[in-house]
């Protein structure tokens, strides 16, 4: 019988990289933080555990950039929030409603349009091609001088002084090169799971409220093959068990429920989500027996788990001095709240949805620090 534990020998880790600001997580929020820091003159390293930037928006097929207006024709967010929204459809030549590809309304492209005209024209939002947006985001990062490490996961933190509350001086990462350290002056936790917070000993809460969910693309070619007459467009399919919009297990939510902060639970959620895809394909094929229905562009790996509007580790931020975050704590609190509340709200959107990209308009501040003063928070 195998022992319950084994001892891993202690070893020195090489410091493979260093940067003023290290951003953990290459989703849209992490990209915004990285770009803002780079434009402020900081050296920036972005760590992303998958092999593409954009997080849920791209690898998760959550291909809707929610409104940055108030629903009454008034824009409430600008800066990076607007820049990334427009970037999401910069290469879109024609709209494809079935696939969820649509540009911002014309009134929002006209600087002379009045609030009344914009209100009638529709919300300031887009529906984008995840692959095109991913390529555009990567090009933006490289253009701004942000260094990227893909296939890299944060697995531990190290402090400049071995005491609680001391500044984080290094992140320990693992990737194809093995285990190494990354030196940093400031850290942004944009992992989506509060991984850095958790590793640093901040208070976190693990919520077993995630349900099977998956957004995927399907193609239906009539006539039994690709290129046949009457070939229909690609369609974005939205699948999810009923969920609790208050991030619980009530409100008509239907399990099984998952935490997602352990390997077995994560795998079980992915398998259950893909069961939903197989059932949906069987339904489509039964409804259209003359067509060749094929899936493609499934969400990659773990991105499916975060599709449900509930953080795996929903952390309560009371103080972040010891984490050396380079964004105000208020912005992270709003980001977490809105991720938990927005993605699956019924249309039409309510006004508080417009807070969901607040993080993107918050300037990064990189300040000199010492071991006795670890706060970057204004």
Secondary structure, 3 states (H helix, E strand, C coil): CCCCCCCCCCCCCCEEEEEEEEEECCEHHHHHHHHHHHHCCCCEEEECCCCCCEHHHCCCCCCEECCCECCCCCECCCHHHHHHHHHHCCCCCCCEHHHCEECCCHHHHCCCCCHHHHHHHCCCCEECCHHHHHHHHHHHHHHCCCEEECCCEEEEEEECCCCCCCCEEEEEEEECCEEEEEEEEEEEECCCCCHHHHHCCCCEEECCCECCEEEEEEEEEECCCCCCCCCCCCEEEEEECCCCCCCCCCCCCCCCCECCCCHHHHHHHHHHHHHHHHHHHHHHHHHCCCEEEEEECCCCHHHHHHHCCCCCEEECCCCCHHHCECCCHHHHHHHHHHHHHHCCCCCCCCHHHHHHHHHHHCCCCCCCCECCECCCCC
